[in-house]
Amino acid sequence: MRFKLDDFVQVYGLRAFVETGTARGDSLAYAAQRPEFETLLSCEIEPLLAAGAVCRFNEDARVSVLRMESGLFMQLVGGSCLPPALVWLDAHYPGAGFGIKDYDADMPEHVRLPLYRELSQLRLAGRRDVILIDDLRIYETGDYEDGPLPSDAPGIPAPGGADWMRDMFAATHDARVILRDQGYLLLLPKGGAQ
Ligand SMILES: C[S@@+](CC[C@H](N)C(=O)[O-])C[C@H]1O[C@@H](n2cnc3c(N)ncnc32)[C@H](O)[C@@H]1O
């Protein structure tokens, strides 16, 4: 994660960090440097990656890494009493890029690209989180710093792009596209801090 967390943590009074797709735990380690985060939760579907991350954060009682599918994980988060969180949605293509699976490995689409399920759960919960969606180029074409989605990655860029994400949160969050890296969609609670 290449974001200055000050911009979110202080302005929105965030006290938790929630991540889908732990991988090796690099973003989680970055977030864990912030003492403001009382709780940090992350999920990872690949058992080896999840086990490695559990070991990596063994000493930090604020951090929990769960080996589970991110749609179910967000259902747990939605039903929890977690304080306002920075929600970093970074789960896609299980095991790809880590020599575990191919991008086009056989699996249900809602597991390969779980963002719709994740956002639906968050929307249902009606929380005032700051939501940061990574790899926007999977969902929407644009002039991204790192270029378009590689041709071997089965992605969506469908007509309408990421409008469904903006529409889902139109009543509660303002949306901003960031073209850096592979693209981000930032959803900020309307009205700023409360
Ligand atoms: C881009 S990596 C995450 C990198 C990590 N968030 C970071 O910033 O350091 C994506 C991770 O999401 C995991 N993943 C993919 N689909 C998932 C799903 N449906 N549920 C949980 N984890 C998933 C992958 O196995 C992979 O480890």
The ligand as a Tripos MOL2 file, in Angstrom:
@<TRIPOS>MOLECULE
LIG
   27    29     1     0     0
SMALL
NO_CHARGES

@<TRIPOS>ATOM
      1 C1         -2.5910   -8.5450   -4.5040 C.3       1 LIG1
      2 S1         -2.4820   -9.7890   -3.3070 S.3       1 LIG1
      3 C2         -2.6770   -8.9220   -1.7830 C.3       1 LIG1
      4 C3         -1.5060   -8.0690   -1.3620 C.3       1 LIG1
      5 C4         -1.6490   -7.5090    0.0410 C.3       1 LIG1
      6 N1         -2.9850   -6.9950    0.2850 N.3       1 LIG1
      7 C5         -0.6630   -6.3800    0.2520 C.2       1 LIG1
      8 O1         -1.0290   -5.2280   -0.0210 O.co2     1 LIG1
      9 O2          0.4610   -6.6470    0.6960 O.co2     1 LIG1
     10 C6         -4.0610  -10.5540   -3.4210 C.3       1 LIG1
     11 C7         -4.2720  -11.6630   -2.3880 C.3       1 LIG1
     12 O3         -5.6750  -11.9250   -2.3050 O.3       1 LIG1
     13 C8         -5.8480  -13.3130   -2.1050 C.3       1 LIG1
     14 N2         -7.2200  -13.6440   -2.5310 N.ar      1 LIG1
     15 C9         -7.6860  -13.6940   -3.8010 C.ar      1 LIG1
     16 N3         -8.9810  -13.9870   -3.8350 N.ar      1 LIG1
     17 C10        -9.3850  -14.1130   -2.5530 C.ar      1 LIG1
     18 C11       -10.6350  -14.4040   -1.9440 C.ar      1 LIG1
     19 N4        -11.7340  -14.6300   -2.6750 N.pl3     1 LIG1
     20 N5        -10.6900  -14.4280   -0.5870 N.ar      1 LIG1
     21 C12        -9.5660  -14.1900    0.1610 C.ar      1 LIG1
     22 N6         -8.3480  -13.9270   -0.3740 N.ar      1 LIG1
     23 C13        -8.2510  -13.8900   -1.7090 C.ar      1 LIG1
     24 C14        -4.7720  -13.9190   -2.9800 C.3       1 LIG1
     25 O4         -4.5070  -15.2630   -2.6730 O.3       1 LIG1
     26 C15        -3.6010  -12.9700   -2.7500 C.3       1 LIG1
     27 O5         -2.7920  -13.4070   -1.7050 O.3       1 LIG1
@<TRIPOS>BOND
     1     1     2 1
     2     2     3 1
     3     2    10 1
     4     3     4 1
     5     4     5 1
     6     5     6 1
     7     5     7 1
     8     7     8 2
     9     7     9 1
    10    10    11 1
    11    11    12 1
    12    11    26 1
    13    12    13 1
    14    13    14 1
    15    13    24 1
    16    14    15 ar
    17    14    23 ar
    18    15    16 ar
    19    16    17 ar
    20    17    18 ar
    21    17    23 ar
    22    18    19 1
    23    18    20 ar
    24    20    21 ar
    25    21    22 ar
    26    22    23 ar
    27    24    25 1
    28    24    26 1
    29    26    27 1
@<TRIPOS>SUBSTRUCTURE
     1 LIG1         1 GROUP 0 **** ****
